[in-house]
Amino acid sequence: MNPIDELLTRGVTQAIDRSHIERRLREGARLRIKLGIDPTGPLLHLGRAVPLLKLRAFQDLGHLPVIVIGDFTGRIGDASDKDAERRMLGRDEVEANMAGYLGQIGRILDMERVEIAYNSDWLGPMTFEEVAHLANLFSVAEMLDRENFFKRYKEGKRISLREFLYPLMQGYDSVAVRADVELGGNDQLFNLLAGRSIQRAHAQEPQDIMTFGMLEGSDGRKMSTTYGNIIAIADPPDEQFGKVMRLKDELILAYFELTTRAPRQRIEDLRQSLRGGLNPMEAKLLLAEEIVGLYHCPEDARAARERFLQVFRQRELPDEIPEVILPEGPITLQALLAEAGLAPSRSEAGRLIRGGGVRLNGQVVTDVSLGITVGPTPLLLQVGRRRVARIVSRPARR
């Protein structure tokens, strides 16, 4: 596929204005591509990496990535994907979270060809009069048209005025950095469109927009630090590999498309192989190796694969492993141990997990609240050397 066509379509759910972006790309214009990242946690995960990988694609075609670190907006809190009010963060908490961001971003982008900006530089000094002028561009009705705000309003849940101000701040970021294109998740669409309106009000050409679908985490929900279901781009190779192997089979192709730089033809070939009967575990091994190779190196990826397979097939396991059938769906590791009969209670399960005595698919897991999805792909759950079970989902009733 032509690189520009690939850029405009791979993983993209909406492009506004698609024809305008394409024309400027084909004319050879050098564009400023904006991505805002709020430091709500210290680790960037694969969901955050989706637009970063798109930024890299723009960068490879000669365009300039502009990363806006939301050291101001991160304190305020974006309500785009939330069904309840999120708390404000302290300055120290935000600064601690963002301490390692540039190193993590550098695993994807060539940092010598990136512009880094911090939105506290222009939002911090802003006067109340300037905020009022921005607020005058939008109505309360427009704010309540947002799906999550409308739902909360109907349910009688509190919506603070602070949350209404967030799109104004993100939109003004686009003015401050003179963005030509802004990238973001589907849930960010309102904020991205606000940027277009605010740019017009400041006599700038409105930015074009590209949005992407939400990446599903290990427990079936959107990948989020809040949920603890993330695969971090800075995870060690073995941990990263093991987390990918715990994903649901139906996510394999979407992850290849959104979280790797594998050629589309290779992904299509894999799609056909899966339809032809390829074991999903083999496809997932390829995916895990691809992801670890992207954030570490191919040698680390191959070594992580070998170690995973060695543990998965280790001789210490009994020849006959009891199978435990549980309802399909999300569950925490602590609850899973108790439900599978490998721990007498959830409290004892928590103690075993924290003590490092629990393995999931051969990998030691110490996160008590780790989200897991029980499905048709077996999960190998082990406590010490003697207690082991293969967890599968209960067949659906017809």
C-alpha positions in Angstrom: 0.0 0.0 0.0 1.1 3.5 -0.7 2.6 5.0 2.5 0.1 7.9 2.5 -2.8 5.6 2.0 -1.5 3.4 4.8 -1.1 6.5 7.0 -4.6 7.6 6.5 -6.3 4.2 7.0 -4.4 1.9 9.3 -6.2 1.9 12.7 -7.9 5.1 11.8 -11.7 5.3 12.7 -12.2 9.0 11.7 -10.3 11.6 9.7 -11.6 15.2 9.7 -11.0 16.6 7.1 -9.7 13.4 5.3 -9.5 15.1 1.8 -7.7 18.1 3.3 -5.1 16.0 5.1 -4.6 13.8 2.0 -4.2 16.8 -0.3 -1.6 18.5 2.0 0.3 15.2 2.3 0.4 14.6 -1.4 1.4 18.3 -2.0 4.5 17.7 0.2 3.5 20.1 3.0 5.5 19.6 6.2 2.9 19.3 8.9 2.9 19.8 12.7 1.3 16.7 14.2 0.1 17.2 17.7 -0.5 14.6 20.4 -1.3 15.5 24.0 -0.4 13.2 26.8 -1.6 13.8 30.4 0.7 12.3 33.1 -2.0 10.5 35.0 0.3 7.5 35.7 4.1 6.9 35.4 3.8 4.2 32.7 2.8 4.6 29.1 0.9 1.6 27.9 0.1 0.0 24.5 -3.2 2.0 24.3 -1.2 5.2 24.6 1.2 3.9 22.0 -1.4 3.6 19.3 -1.3 7.3 18.4 2.5 7.4 19.1 2.9 4.7 16.4 0.9 6.9 14.0 3.1 9.8 15.0 6.1 7.7 14.0 4.5 7.0 10.6 4.1 10.7 10.1 7.6 11.3 11.2 8.9 8.7 8.7 7.3 10.8 6.0 9.1 13.9 7.1 6.5 15.6 9.3 7.1 17.0 12.8 5.6 15.3 15.9 4.6 17.8 18.5 4.2 16.2 21.9 2.2 18.3 24.4 2.9 17.0 27.9 -0.2 17.9 29.9 1.5 18.9 33.2 -1.4 21.4 33.7 -4.3 19.5 32.1 -3.1 16.4 33.9 -3.9 18.1 37.2 -7.4 19.1 36.1 -8.4 15.7 34.7 -10.1 14.7 31.4 -13.6 13.3 31.7 -13.8 12.0 28.1 -14.0 8.3 28.9 -15.2 8.5 32.5 -18.7 7.7 33.9 -17.9 9.6 37.1 -16.0 12.7 38.2 -12.2 12.0 38.4 -10.1 13.5 41.1 -7.7 16.4 40.6 -4.0 15.5 40.8 -1.4 17.4 42.8 1.5 19.1 41.1 4.0 16.8 42.8 2.1 13.7 41.7 1.9 14.9 38.0 5.6 15.7 38.0 6.5 12.3 39.4 4.3 10.6 36.8 5.9 12.4 33.9 9.5 11.9 35.0 10.1 8.9 32.7 7.8 9.9 29.8 10.4 11.1 27.3 12.5 7.9 27.7 9.4 5.8 27.0 8.3 8.0 24.1 11.8 7.6 22.7 11.2 3.8 22.3 8.9 4.8 19.4 9.9 8.2 18.1 13.2 9.6 16.9 13.5 12.2 19.7 16.0 14.3 17.7 13.0 15.1 15.4 10.3 15.8 18.0 9.1 19.1 19.5 8.2 18.8 23.2 6.0 21.3 24.9 4.4 21.6 28.4 1.0 23.1 28.5 1.6 24.7 32.0 3.7 27.2 30.0 0.6 28.9 28.5 -2.3 27.6 30.6 -0.7 28.5 34.0 -0.4 32.2 33.3 -3.8 32.5 31.6 -6.1 35.1 33.2 -9.7 34.7 34.2 -10.7 37.0 31.4 -9.0 34.8 28.8 -10.7 31.8 30.2 -14.1 33.6 29.9 -13.4 34.4 26.2 -12.7 30.7 25.6 -15.8 29.6 27.5 -17.9 32.0 25.5 -17.2 29.9 22.4 -19.3 27.0 23.7 -22.7 26.5 25.3 -23.9 24.3 28.1 -26.1 22.4 25.7 -23.1 21.6 23.5 -21.2 20.3 26.6 -24.2 18.1 27.6 -24.4 16.7 24.1 -21.3 14.6 25.0 -22.4 11.1 25.5 -20.8 10.5 28.9 -21.9 13.9 30.2 -25.5 13.4 29.0 -25.5 9.9 30.6 -24.3 11.3 33.9 -26.7 14.2 33.8 -29.6 11.8 33.2 -28.5 9.6 36.1 -28.1 12.6 38.4 -24.4 12.2 38.8 -22.3 15.3 39.6 -20.6 17.1 36.7 -18.2 19.8 37.9 -17.7 23.0 35.9 -14.0 22.0 35.9 -14.8 19.2 33.6 -16.5 21.6 31.1 -13.3 23.6 31.1 -11.0 20.7 30.0 -12.0 20.7 26.3 -11.2 24.5 26.3 -7.7 23.8 27.6 -6.9 21.0 25.3 -8.3 23.1 22.4 -6.1 26.0 23.3 -3.1 23.7 23.3 -3.6 23.5 19.5 -3.5 27.2 19.3 -0.3 27.4 21.4 1.6 24.9 19.2 -0.1 25.8 15.9 -1.2 22.2 15.2 -1.9 21.2 11.6 -3.2 17.7 12.7 -4.2 16.4 16.1 -4.3 12.7 17.0 -6.5 11.1 19.7 -8.8 8.3 20.8 -12.4 8.2 19.7 -13.4 9.3 23.2 -11.4 12.5 22.6 -13.4 13.6 19.5 -15.2 16.5 21.3 -11.9 17.9 22.7 -10.3 17.6 19.2 -13.2 19.4 17.6 -13.0 22.1 20.3 -9.5 22.7 19.1 -10.7 23.5 15.6 -13.2 26.0 17.0 -10.7 27.7 19.2 -8.1 27.9 16.4 -10.7 29.6 14.1 -11.4 32.1 16.9 -7.7 32.9 17.0 -7.4 33.3 13.2 -5.6 30.0 12.7 -6.5 27.4 10.1 -8.4 24.6 12.0 -6.5 21.5 12.6 -7.4 18.2 10.9 -8.2 15.3 13.2 -7.4 11.6 13.2 -9.0 9.3 15.8 -8.4 5.7 16.8 -10.5 3.0 18.6 -9.9 2.1 22.2 -7.5 -0.7 22.8 -8.9 -3.5 25.0 -6.9 -4.6 28.0 -6.3 -8.0 29.6 -9.7 -7.9 31.4 -12.0 -7.0 28.5 -12.2 -3.3 29.4 -10.4 -0.3 27.8 -6.7 -0.5 28.6 -6.3 2.0 31.4 -3.9 2.5 34.3 -7.0 3.0 36.5 -8.1 -0.6 35.8 -4.7 -2.1 36.2 -5.1 -4.0 32.9 -2.2 -2.5 31.0 0.8 -3.7 29.1 3.4 -1.0 29.6 5.9 -0.2 26.9 8.6 -0.1 29.6 7.7 -3.6 31.0 10.7 -6.0 31.1 10.7 -8.4 28.1 9.5 -11.5 29.9 6.7 -9.6 31.7 5.6 -7.9 28.5 5.7 -11.2 26.6 3.6 -13.0 29.3 1.0 -10.2 29.4 0.5 -10.4 25.6 0.1 -14.2 25.8 -2.8 -13.7 28.3 -4.8 -11.6 25.8 -8.1 -13.0 24.4 -7.6 -14.8 21.1 -10.0 -12.5 19.3 -7.7 -9.5 20.0 -4.8 -10.9 18.1 -5.4 -9.2 14.8 -6.5 -5.9 16.3 -3.3 -5.8 18.3 -1.2 -6.6 15.3 -3.0 -3.7 13.4 -2.8 -1.1 16.3 0.2 -1.9 18.4 2.9 -3.1 15.9 4.6 -1.9 12.8 4.1 -5.3 11.0 3.3 -4.9 7.3 -0.4 -5.1 6.5 0.2 -8.0 4.1 1.7 -10.0 6.9 -1.3 -9.3 9.1 -3.6 -10.3 6.2 -1.7 -13.5 5.7 -2.0 -14.3 9.5 -5.8 -13.6 9.2 -6.1 -16.2 6.5 -3.9 -18.7 8.4 -6.2 -18.3 11.5 -9.2 -18.9 9.3 -7.5 -22.0 7.9 -7.0 -23.5 11.4 -3.7 -22.0 12.8 -3.6 -22.5 16.5 -4.3 -19.0 18.1 -1.5 -19.6 20.5 1.0 -19.7 17.6 -0.4 -16.4 16.3 -0.2 -14.9 19.8 3.5 -16.0 20.1 4.2 -14.1 16.9 2.4 -11.0 18.3 4.2 -11.1 21.6 7.5 -11.5 19.9 6.7 -8.5 17.6 5.7 -6.3 20.5 8.7 -7.1 22.7 11.0 -6.7 19.7 9.5 -3.2 19.1 10.1 -1.9 22.6 13.3 -3.8 23.4 15.1 -5.7 20.6 14.7 -8.8 18.4 17.2 -10.7 20.5 15.3 -10.0 23.7 12.0 -11.0 22.0 13.4 -14.3 20.9 14.8 -15.0 24.3 11.5 -14.1 26.0 9.7 -16.5 23.7 12.0 -19.4 24.5 11.7 -18.8 28.2 8.0 -18.6 28.0 7.8 -21.9 26.1 10.2 -23.5 28.5 8.1 -22.6 31.5 4.8 -23.3 29.8 6.0 -26.8 28.9 8.2 -27.3 32.0 8.7 -30.9 33.1 7.7 -30.1 36.7 4.1 -30.0 35.7 2.2 -33.3 36.2 1.3 -35.3 33.2 -2.4 -34.9 33.9 -3.6 -31.4 34.8 -7.1 -31.1 36.3 -9.4 -28.9 34.2 -11.6 -26.4 36.0 -14.5 -25.0 34.1 -15.7 -21.5 35.1 -18.1 -18.9 33.7 -16.7 -16.9 30.8 -15.8 -13.3 31.6 -13.5 -11.0 33.6 -12.3 -12.0 37.1 -9.4 -10.9 39.3 -6.5 -13.3 39.9 -7.2 -13.4 43.6 -10.8 -14.5 43.0 -9.7 -16.9 40.3 -7.4 -18.8 42.7 -10.3 -19.3 45.1 -12.8 -20.2 42.5 -10.5 -22.8 41.0 -9.9 -24.4 44.4 -6.2 -23.6 44.5 -6.6 -21.5 47.6 -9.0 -22.0 50.5 -10.1 -18.3 50.5 -9.6 -15.1 48.7 -7.5 -13.7 51.6 -5.2 -16.7 51.4 -5.1 -16.3 47.6 -3.9 -12.7 48.1 -1.2 -13.9 50.5 0.1 -16.5 48.0 0.1 -14.0 45.1 2.0 -11.3 47.1 4.5 -13.9 48.2 5.4 -14.8 44.6 4.0 -18.3 44.7 1.5 -18.0 41.9 2.2 -18.5 38.2 -0.2 -17.7 35.3 0.8 -19.4 32.0 4.2 -20.0 33.5 4.8 -16.4 34.6 5.1 -15.3 38.3 2.4 -12.8 39.0 2.4 -10.6 42.2 -0.5 -8.2 41.4 -3.5 -9.3 43.6 -6.0 -7.2 41.5 -4.7 -8.3 38.1 -7.7 -8.6 35.7 -8.0 -11.8 33.8 -10.6 -13.0 31.3 -11.7 -16.6 31.4 -12.4 -17.8 27.9 -12.0 -20.7 25.5 -8.2 -20.4 25.5 -7.0 -22.4 28.5 -5.2 -20.6 31.4 -2.5 -22.5 33.2 -2.7 -21.6 36.9 -0.1 -22.9 39.3 0.5 -22.5 43.0 3.9 -23.7 44.0 4.9 -27.0 42.3 2.0 -29.3 43.4 -1.2 -27.3 42.9 -2.0 -26.7 39.3 -5.2 -26.3 37.1 -6.1 -25.6 33.6 -8.9 -23.0 33.5 -11.4 -22.9 30.7 -14.8 -21.2 30.2 -18.1 -23.0 30.5 -19.7 -23.6 27.1 -22.5 -21.2 26.3 -26.0 -22.5 26.6 -27.9 -23.0 23.4 
